[in-house]
Amino acid sequence: MRLVTAEGPALERILEESHAIWSDGLTPGAYVRFNAAQMRTPWGARHLRRLALVDDAGDVVSSAKRYDLAFLLDGIPVRGVGIGAVFTPEPHRRRGHARAIVEEILHDAAGEGAGVALLFSEIDPAYYTAMGFVPVPRPELLLRVTGKAGAPAVLVRAGEERDIPAVTALARGMASRHRFAVDPTEDFVRFSLSKKRLLAGLLPPDMLNVEFFIVEEGAGAVAFAILTATSDDVVLEMCGDRDPSGARVGALLQVLRARTPAESVRSITALLPPGWLPPQLEIESAAPAREVMMVRPLAGDVLASRLRSDDVLYWHGDRI
């Protein structure tokens, strides 16, 4: 078995077979363009690869995405690797190939200096627990924006490229309050936002809307929110606030609600930082997250003490 970069006919076959699982409503052609476009973003070109495990005949027996990530662990930057889209074609299943490609990727990443591995499991976490990954369960919240009719007196505007440094600083401020988080570098924030916009652009009109808003004070961003909306739900992908209480993010969401006073108030799905809830929001319900974050140390001196759920910050937008 060899681990190679998936390209040419092998990549076409992988995308053709995985389309039904991860297309998010895209047509087969749009799904191919969506994956190619991610690889051409500045962050994706340097940090994202689709790999294939091939046998002696050159057949792809399993494939996965490798993300070279940066983490913040106990206030210290740590190199890491993320694994996503693990896929084994039907004829090669139940032979251990999925486990083999994950282990190959982890072995290579550890040799390159990565200290932590991360993935999000859509299946029974026990599969990855047997490989040394530790689940970090978090509740997925359904939120309601409260308050009087009308908009609060805050300046809310659309986010722009010039806001990315300030947004990154706000996101890092949120991350600094927790033991473990993906390091929201400027390029990673751009990639996360671009990925959502690419998906929206390749879907039929109005199927997915991506919104990026800033709360501005004194010509500077003091809070932000990135949201995606479909006809069924609204997701708070990521946010940040200079105010530890989150009051500016709450005010921002009140402003967005006030834009369409004739429409019924829509609930917002979110993964919020542990113990953090803006005062203008109420929790309608909570349920286990559909995709469980799982981590595994790749070096003996990393994660010496086990992460608890409250130690970790991750957003919907962090899922790979």
One Martini backbone bead per residue (centre of mass of N, CA, C, O) as a GRO file, in nm:
protein
  320
    1MET     BB    1   0.098   0.035   0.020
    2ARG     BB    2   0.013   0.379  -0.083
    3LEU     BB    3   0.066   0.726  -0.032
    4VAL     BB    4  -0.117   0.965  -0.227
    5THR     BB    5  -0.201   1.192  -0.444
    6ALA     BB    6  -0.505   1.298  -0.551
    7GLU     BB    7  -0.543   1.250  -0.908
    8GLY     BB    8  -0.717   1.259  -1.166
    9PRO     BB    9  -0.890   0.973  -1.202
   10ALA     BB   10  -0.889   0.920  -0.896
   11LEU     BB   11  -1.035   1.181  -0.812
   12GLU     BB   12  -1.285   1.146  -0.985
   13ARG     BB   13  -1.378   0.886  -0.841
   14ILE     BB   14  -1.403   0.994  -0.555
   15LEU     BB   15  -1.614   1.218  -0.621
   16GLU     BB   16  -1.827   1.037  -0.745
   17GLU     BB   17  -1.865   0.845  -0.485
   18SER     BB   18  -1.899   1.099  -0.262
   19HIS     BB   19  -2.135   1.285  -0.346
   20ALA     BB   20  -2.378   1.165  -0.174
   21ILE     BB   21  -2.244   1.259   0.108
   22TRP     BB   22  -2.083   1.575   0.043
   23SER     BB   23  -2.251   1.786  -0.153
   24ASP     BB   24  -2.478   1.982  -0.035
   25GLY     BB   25  -2.655   1.989  -0.323
   26LEU     BB   26  -2.465   1.939  -0.541
   27THR     BB   27  -2.362   1.885  -0.827
   28PRO     BB   28  -2.124   1.702  -0.965
   29GLY     BB   29  -1.980   1.942  -1.103
   30ALA     BB   30  -1.984   2.137  -0.854
   31TYR     BB   31  -1.828   1.950  -0.665
   32VAL     BB   32  -1.565   1.961  -0.820
   33ARG     BB   33  -1.530   2.273  -0.809
   34PHE     BB   34  -1.533   2.303  -0.502
   35ASN     BB   35  -1.278   2.137  -0.444
   36ALA     BB   36  -1.083   2.296  -0.628
   37ALA     BB   37  -1.121   2.581  -0.502
   38GLN     BB   38  -1.007   2.520  -0.221
   39MET     BB   39  -0.712   2.454  -0.333
   40ARG     BB   40  -0.685   2.772  -0.448
   41THR     BB   41  -0.655   2.887  -0.198
   42PRO     BB   42  -0.421   3.010   0.001
   43TRP     BB   43  -0.465   2.800   0.228
   44GLY     BB   44  -0.525   2.538   0.064
   45ALA     BB   45  -0.254   2.524  -0.098
   46ARG     BB   46  -0.087   2.472   0.189
   47HIS     BB   47  -0.313   2.282   0.386
   48LEU     BB   48  -0.452   2.104   0.146
   49ARG     BB   49  -0.520   1.746   0.103
   50ARG     BB   50  -0.575   1.475  -0.118
   51LEU     BB   51  -0.570   1.134  -0.033
   52ALA     BB   52  -0.435   0.804  -0.128
   53LEU     BB   53  -0.485   0.457  -0.106
   54VAL     BB   54  -0.281   0.220  -0.271
   55ASP     BB   55  -0.227  -0.047  -0.449
   56ASP     BB   56  -0.036  -0.243  -0.659
   57ALA     BB   57  -0.257  -0.170  -0.898
   58GLY     BB   58  -0.363   0.141  -0.828
   59ASP     BB   59  -0.593   0.122  -0.638
   60VAL     BB   60  -0.838   0.276  -0.455
   61VAL     BB   61  -0.905   0.202  -0.103
   62SER     BB   62  -0.860   0.503   0.008
   63SER     BB   63  -0.961   0.830   0.149
   64ALA     BB   64  -0.843   1.176   0.227
   65LYS     BB   65  -0.817   1.460   0.419
   66ARG     BB   66  -0.553   1.704   0.468
   67TYR     BB   67  -0.487   1.920   0.748
   68ASP     BB   68  -0.286   2.192   0.821
   69LEU     BB   69  -0.265   2.293   1.153
   70ALA     BB   70  -0.346   2.527   1.417
   71PHE     BB   71  -0.293   2.547   1.769
   72LEU     BB   72  -0.423   2.605   2.102
   73LEU     BB   73  -0.228   2.508   2.399
   74ASP     BB   74  -0.205   2.649   2.683
   75GLY     BB   75  -0.105   2.916   2.508
   76ILE     BB   76   0.029   2.729   2.282
   77PRO     BB   77   0.161   2.668   1.991
   78VAL     BB   78   0.042   2.398   1.768
   79ARG     BB   79   0.095   2.156   1.566
   80GLY     BB   80  -0.127   2.005   1.314
   81VAL     BB   81  -0.390   1.763   1.224
   82GLY     BB   82  -0.643   1.706   0.982
   83ILE     BB   83  -0.933   1.489   0.929
   84GLY     BB   84  -1.120   1.414   0.626
   85ALA     BB   85  -1.313   1.237   0.418
   86VAL     BB   86  -1.340   0.937   0.478
   87PHE     BB   87  -1.300   0.693   0.202
   88THR     BB   88  -1.447   0.376   0.096
   89PRO     BB   89  -1.493   0.170  -0.133
   90GLU     BB   90  -1.702  -0.088  -0.147
   91PRO     BB   91  -1.492  -0.325  -0.237
   92HIS     BB   92  -1.288  -0.224   0.031
   93ARG     BB   93  -1.446  -0.298   0.266
   94ARG     BB   94  -1.367  -0.444   0.570
   95ARG     BB   95  -1.010  -0.415   0.565
   96GLY     BB   96  -0.873  -0.148   0.710
   97HIS     BB   97  -0.823   0.113   0.525
   98ALA     BB   98  -0.914   0.355   0.691
   99ARG     BB   99  -0.714   0.313   0.919
  100ALA     BB  100  -0.458   0.317   0.743
  101ILE     BB  101  -0.478   0.613   0.639
  102VAL     BB  102  -0.479   0.750   0.910
  103GLU     BB  103  -0.205   0.640   1.011
  104GLU     BB  104  -0.034   0.752   0.780
  105ILE     BB  105  -0.094   1.049   0.828
  106LEU     BB  106   0.002   1.060   1.124
  107HIS     BB  107   0.291   0.968   1.077
  108ASP     BB  108   0.374   1.198   0.889
  109ALA     BB  109   0.299   1.437   1.075
  110ALA     BB  110   0.481   1.363   1.314
  111GLY     BB  111   0.748   1.377   1.141
  112GLU     BB  112   0.676   1.705   1.091
  113GLY     BB  113   0.567   1.806   1.404
  114ALA     BB  114   0.306   1.707   1.497
  115GLY     BB  115   0.099   1.700   1.808
  116VAL     BB  116  -0.202   1.705   1.678
  117ALA     BB  117  -0.516   1.545   1.626
  118LEU     BB  118  -0.810   1.597   1.408
  119LEU     BB  119  -1.168   1.519   1.420
  120PHE     BB  120  -1.496   1.455   1.273
  121SER     BB  121  -1.759   1.252   1.384
  122GLU     BB  122  -2.042   1.083   1.217
  123ILE     BB  123  -1.990   0.841   1.382
  124ASP     BB  124  -1.907   0.620   1.592
  125PRO     BB  125  -1.658   0.702   1.816
  126ALA     BB  126  -1.541   0.414   1.868
  127TYR     BB  127  -1.369   0.387   1.616
  128TYR     BB  128  -1.159   0.619   1.707
  129THR     BB  129  -1.098   0.530   1.993
  130ALA     BB  130  -0.939   0.270   1.897
  131MET     BB  131  -0.711   0.495   1.776
  132GLY     BB  132  -0.680   0.727   2.025
  133PHE     BB  133  -0.925   0.895   2.034
  134VAL     BB  134  -1.088   1.182   2.188
  135PRO     BB  135  -1.380   1.286   2.293
  136VAL     BB  136  -1.557   1.620   2.254
  137PRO     BB  137  -1.834   1.696   2.378
  138ARG     BB  138  -2.114   1.896   2.251
  139PRO     BB  139  -2.358   2.122   2.246
  140GLU     BB  140  -2.633   2.189   2.048
  141LEU     BB  141  -2.785   2.497   1.989
  142LEU     BB  142  -3.099   2.667   2.043
  143LEU     BB  143  -3.166   3.004   1.960
  144ARG     BB  144  -3.297   3.312   2.105
  145VAL     BB  145  -3.393   3.632   2.036
  146THR     BB  146  -3.421   3.902   2.240
  147GLY     BB  147  -3.640   4.168   2.305
  148LYS     BB  148  -3.728   4.444   2.174
  149ALA     BB  149  -3.848   4.624   1.949
  150GLY     BB  150  -3.604   4.674   1.744
  151ALA     BB  151  -3.294   4.845   1.743
  152PRO     BB  152  -3.002   4.884   1.857
  153ALA     BB  153  -2.734   5.123   1.935
  154VAL     BB  154  -2.560   4.997   1.675
  155LEU     BB  155  -2.295   4.943   1.450
  156VAL     BB  156  -2.386   4.770   1.153
  157ARG     BB  157  -2.189   4.582   0.914
  158ALA     BB  158  -2.033   4.471   0.659
  159GLY     BB  159  -1.789   4.266   0.596
  160GLU     BB  160  -1.434   4.290   0.523
  161GLU     BB  161  -1.115   4.247   0.442
  162ARG     BB  162  -1.011   4.475   0.646
  163ASP     BB  163  -1.131   4.297   0.903
  164ILE     BB  164  -0.959   4.040   0.950
  165PRO     BB  165  -0.757   4.120   1.172
  166ALA     BB  166  -0.975   4.189   1.386
  167VAL     BB  167  -1.122   3.918   1.381
  168THR     BB  168  -0.878   3.749   1.466
  169ALA     BB  169  -0.838   3.887   1.740
  170LEU     BB  170  -1.117   3.811   1.851
  171ALA     BB  171  -1.091   3.503   1.818
  172ARG     BB  172  -0.837   3.477   2.000
  173GLY     BB  173  -0.970   3.586   2.252
  174MET     BB  174  -1.167   3.350   2.279
  175ALA     BB  175  -0.950   3.117   2.278
  176SER     BB  176  -0.782   3.211   2.541
  177ARG     BB  177  -1.016   3.087   2.745
  178HIS     BB  178  -0.888   2.810   2.644
  179ARG     BB  179  -0.703   2.525   2.612
  180PHE     BB  180  -0.854   2.455   2.324
  181ALA     BB  181  -0.781   2.550   1.975
  182VAL     BB  182  -0.817   2.680   1.687
  183ASP     BB  183  -0.614   2.879   1.504
  184PRO     BB  184  -0.725   3.202   1.393
  185THR     BB  185  -0.607   3.281   1.130
  186GLU     BB  186  -0.635   3.479   0.867
  187ASP     BB  187  -0.640   3.253   0.647
  188PHE     BB  188  -0.848   3.073   0.789
  189VAL     BB  189  -1.078   3.273   0.789
  190ARG     BB  190  -1.087   3.307   0.485
  191PHE     BB  191  -1.139   3.012   0.417
  192SER     BB  192  -1.402   2.968   0.572
  193LEU     BB  193  -1.556   3.190   0.414
  194SER     BB  194  -1.500   3.095   0.122
  195LYS     BB  195  -1.628   2.816   0.140
  196LYS     BB  196  -1.919   2.919   0.182
  197ARG     BB  197  -1.933   3.098  -0.073
  198LEU     BB  198  -1.883   2.878  -0.278
  199LEU     BB  199  -2.126   2.706  -0.211
  200ALA     BB  200  -2.340   2.924  -0.264
  201GLY     BB  201  -2.253   2.979  -0.567
  202LEU     BB  202  -2.311   2.661  -0.661
  203LEU     BB  203  -2.584   2.693  -0.583
  204PRO     BB  204  -2.880   2.764  -0.593
  205PRO     BB  205  -3.058   3.025  -0.560
  206ASP     BB  206  -3.110   3.083  -0.214
  207MET     BB  207  -3.015   2.818  -0.063
  208LEU     BB  208  -2.754   2.992   0.033
  209ASN     BB  209  -2.652   3.213   0.295
  210VAL     BB  210  -2.391   3.457   0.354
  211GLU     BB  211  -2.295   3.622   0.666
  212PHE     BB  212  -2.102   3.930   0.738
  213PHE     BB  213  -2.052   4.095   1.054
  214ILE     BB  214  -2.011   4.422   1.211
  215VAL     BB  215  -1.902   4.586   1.500
  216GLU     BB  216  -1.867   4.941   1.532
  217GLU     BB  217  -1.599   5.134   1.696
  218GLY     BB  218  -1.401   5.377   1.615
  219ALA     BB  219  -1.327   5.234   1.330
  220GLY     BB  220  -1.374   4.946   1.476
  221ALA     BB  221  -1.376   4.615   1.549
  222VAL     BB  222  -1.572   4.449   1.832
  223ALA     BB  223  -1.748   4.258   1.644
  224PHE     BB  224  -1.871   3.931   1.518
  225ALA     BB  225  -2.048   3.752   1.240
  226ILE     BB  226  -2.111   3.421   1.107
  227LEU     BB  227  -2.362   3.323   0.868
  228THR     BB  228  -2.603   3.069   0.782
  229ALA     BB  229  -2.877   3.030   0.534
  230THR     BB  230  -3.181   2.868   0.505
  231SER     BB  231  -3.506   2.761   0.487
  232ASP     BB  232  -3.457   2.601   0.777
  233ASP     BB  233  -3.184   2.759   0.878
  234VAL     BB  234  -2.963   2.904   1.131
  235VAL     BB  235  -2.603   2.959   1.145
  236LEU     BB  236  -2.348   3.000   1.379
  237GLU     BB  237  -2.026   2.975   1.284
  238MET     BB  238  -1.909   3.257   1.405
  239CYS     BB  239  -1.758   3.454   1.677
  240GLY     BB  240  -1.692   3.788   1.832
  241ASP     BB  241  -1.583   3.960   2.145
  242ARG     BB  242  -1.463   4.203   2.353
  243ASP     BB  243  -1.693   4.130   2.526
  244PRO     BB  244  -1.721   3.880   2.757
  245SER     BB  245  -2.049   3.865   2.740
  246GLY     BB  246  -2.154   3.924   2.429
  247ALA     BB  247  -2.331   4.189   2.377
  248ARG     BB  248  -2.259   4.264   2.079
  249VAL     BB  249  -2.356   4.009   1.946
  250GLY     BB  250  -2.643   4.033   2.048
  251ALA     BB  251  -2.699   4.306   1.908
  252LEU     BB  252  -2.649   4.214   1.622
  253LEU     BB  253  -2.884   4.004   1.620
  254GLN     BB  254  -3.103   4.215   1.670
  255VAL     BB  255  -3.060   4.373   1.411
  256LEU     BB  256  -3.123   4.139   1.217
  257ARG     BB  257  -3.411   4.096   1.316
  258ALA     BB  258  -3.510   4.401   1.248
  259ARG     BB  259  -3.512   4.386   0.930
  260THR     BB  260  -3.774   4.162   0.967
  261PRO     BB  261  -4.056   4.223   1.140
  262ALA     BB  262  -4.276   4.043   0.973
  263GLU     BB  263  -4.115   3.810   1.056
  264SER     BB  264  -4.043   3.538   1.198
  265VAL     BB  265  -3.857   3.417   1.443
  266ARG     BB  266  -3.544   3.271   1.417
  267SER     BB  267  -3.359   3.028   1.496
  268ILE     BB  268  -3.028   2.940   1.632
  269THR     BB  269  -2.752   2.760   1.547
  270ALA     BB  270  -2.500   2.647   1.797
  271LEU     BB  271  -2.150   2.666   1.906
  272LEU     BB  272  -2.060   2.754   2.213
  273PRO     BB  273  -1.887   2.860   2.447
  274PRO     BB  274  -1.824   2.767   2.743
  275GLY     BB  275  -2.024   2.973   2.944
  276TRP     BB  276  -2.137   3.133   2.681
  277LEU     BB  277  -2.391   3.408   2.680
  278PRO     BB  278  -2.561   3.630   2.553
  279PRO     BB  279  -2.807   3.834   2.698
  280GLN     BB  280  -2.995   3.819   2.415
  281LEU     BB  281  -3.000   3.508   2.479
  282GLU     BB  282  -3.172   3.193   2.438
  283ILE     BB  283  -3.230   2.861   2.532
  284GLU     BB  284  -3.431   2.621   2.387
  285SER     BB  285  -3.207   2.395   2.315
  286ALA     BB  286  -3.030   2.072   2.360
  287ALA     BB  287  -2.780   1.875   2.179
  288PRO     BB  288  -2.594   1.661   2.049
  289ALA     BB  289  -2.359   1.669   1.838
  290ARG     BB  290  -2.335   1.535   1.520
  291GLU     BB  291  -2.029   1.623   1.540
  292VAL     BB  292  -1.745   1.485   1.685
  293MET     BB  293  -1.487   1.584   1.853
  294MET     BB  294  -1.143   1.462   1.794
  295VAL     BB  295  -0.844   1.368   1.978
  296ARG     BB  296  -0.474   1.327   1.926
  297PRO     BB  297  -0.177   1.251   2.030
  298LEU     BB  298   0.172   1.271   1.874
  299ALA     BB  299   0.304   1.341   2.156
  300GLY     BB  300   0.411   1.282   2.479
  301ASP     BB  301   0.390   1.613   2.571
  302VAL     BB  302   0.089   1.601   2.474
  303LEU     BB  303  -0.182   1.592   2.650
  304ALA     BB  304  -0.138   1.499   2.954
  305SER     BB  305  -0.416   1.625   2.996
  306ARG     BB  306  -0.732   1.585   2.974
  307LEU     BB  307  -0.993   1.686   2.789
  308ARG     BB  308  -1.255   1.884   2.840
  309SER     BB  309  -1.529   2.029   2.725
  310ASP     BB  310  -1.462   2.316   2.872
  311ASP     BB  311  -1.164   2.341   2.727
  312VAL     BB  312  -1.320   2.376   2.447
  313LEU     BB  313  -1.302   2.543   2.126
  314TYR     BB  314  -1.575   2.526   1.886
  315TRP     BB  315  -1.705   2.559   1.562
  316HIS     BB  316  -1.879   2.515   1.288
  317GLY     BB  317  -1.640   2.644   1.107
  318ASP     BB  318  -1.420   2.410   1.200
  319ARG     BB  319  -1.526   2.203   1.029
  320ILE     BB  320  -1.368   1.936   0.808
   0.00000   0.00000   0.00000
